[in-house]
Amino acid sequence: MRYIIIIFITLLAISAKAELINREDGTIEDITNDLQWHQSKSPPRMNWSNATTFASNTRYGYDDWRLPTLVELQTLILSTSSPQIDDIFSIGRSVEWSYWSSTILPEAAAKKFAPTLRERYYVVSFLNGINFTAPIQTHHSARPTRDSSNDMLWASGDNMLWSDSDVMYWE
């Protein structure tokens, strides 16, 4: 019972919903949570190891891309649409329904609920807005993210000045 409570409390600690800006370079900026997202879906669904490799090999002017945490992925959930993710991510393609996170199910909980499948990571479904755990061998999509808090140079009201490698932008 103790493990269920820990997991439930963890899932309640969700950041603010994303306020998204299309940077028109293949990335989406979340100015609420200081995150930058890869706009298009990953190549065909992949296991967790391949998803982490795909995320870390993403560039778009930066080399610090990674798989998002469960909480970061949950900030993208929209309860008013289907799929439950902003259209800004679809760019003319269908959106995959499940995405890997970097958040692992605590080992003690995994042993209790799935003793033969101990290494499980959280996955977020944008089909119905729920999350679940999956063994690392199963296949889901990846949506790389990076911390963009160091990129913004100045903000005032609805406007902000930010840099992308050697270029500065004003929005």
ChimeraX attribute file (.defattr): number of C-alpha atoms within 10 A of each C-alpha:
attribute: neighborCount
match mode: 1-to-1
recipient: residues
	/A:1	6
	/A:2	7
	/A:3	15
	/A:4	10
	/A:5	10
	/A:6	12
	/A:7	13
	/A:8	10
	/A:9	11
	/A:10	12
	/A:11	13
	/A:12	9
	/A:13	9
	/A:14	14
	/A:15	13
	/A:16	13
	/A:17	16
	/A:18	21
	/A:19	14
	/A:20	19
	/A:21	14
	/A:22	15
	/A:23	13
	/A:24	8
	/A:25	10
	/A:26	13
	/A:27	19
	/A:28	21
	/A:29	22
	/A:30	20
	/A:31	16
	/A:32	13
	/A:33	18
	/A:34	16
	/A:35	19
	/A:36	23
	/A:37	23
	/A:38	22
	/A:39	21
	/A:40	20
	/A:41	19
	/A:42	19
	/A:43	10
	/A:44	10
	/A:45	18
	/A:46	20
	/A:47	17
	/A:48	26
	/A:49	10
	/A:50	16
	/A:51	27
	/A:52	21
	/A:53	14
	/A:54	19
	/A:55	22
	/A:56	17
	/A:57	15
	/A:58	16
	/A:59	11
	/A:60	13
	/A:61	10
	/A:62	11
	/A:63	12
	/A:64	15
	/A:65	23
	/A:66	23
	/A:67	25
	/A:68	24
	/A:69	17
	/A:70	23
	/A:71	19
	/A:72	20
	/A:73	27
	/A:74	25
	/A:75	18
	/A:76	21
	/A:77	22
	/A:78	17
	/A:79	12
	/A:80	9
	/A:81	14
	/A:82	14
	/A:83	20
	/A:84	19
	/A:85	24
	/A:86	17
	/A:87	14
	/A:88	14
	/A:89	22
	/A:90	15
	/A:91	12
	/A:92	9
	/A:93	10
	/A:94	12
	/A:95	21
	/A:96	19
	/A:97	17
	/A:98	22
	/A:99	27
	/A:100	32
	/A:101	29
	/A:102	19
	/A:103	16
	/A:104	18
	/A:105	19
	/A:106	15
	/A:107	14
	/A:108	12
	/A:109	17
	/A:110	19
	/A:111	14
	/A:112	11
	/A:113	11
	/A:114	14
	/A:115	12
	/A:116	9
	/A:117	13
	/A:118	19
	/A:119	18
	/A:120	21
	/A:121	21
	/A:122	20
	/A:123	28
	/A:124	24
	/A:125	22
	/A:126	25
	/A:127	16
	/A:128	17
	/A:129	19
	/A:130	13
	/A:131	19
	/A:132	14
	/A:133	17
	/A:134	21
	/A:135	18
	/A:136	21
	/A:137	14
	/A:138	11
	/A:139	18
	/A:140	23
	/A:141	24
	/A:142	31
	/A:143	25
	/A:144	29
	/A:145	25
	/A:146	20
	/A:147	17
	/A:148	19
	/A:149	13
	/A:150	9
	/A:151	16
	/A:152	16
	/A:153	12
	/A:154	11
	/A:155	12
	/A:156	7
	/A:157	5
	/A:158	6
	/A:159	10
	/A:160	14
	/A:161	14
	/A:162	19
	/A:163	15
	/A:164	13
	/A:165	10
	/A:166	6
	/A:167	7
	/A:168	12
	/A:169	12
	/A:170	10
	/A:171	10
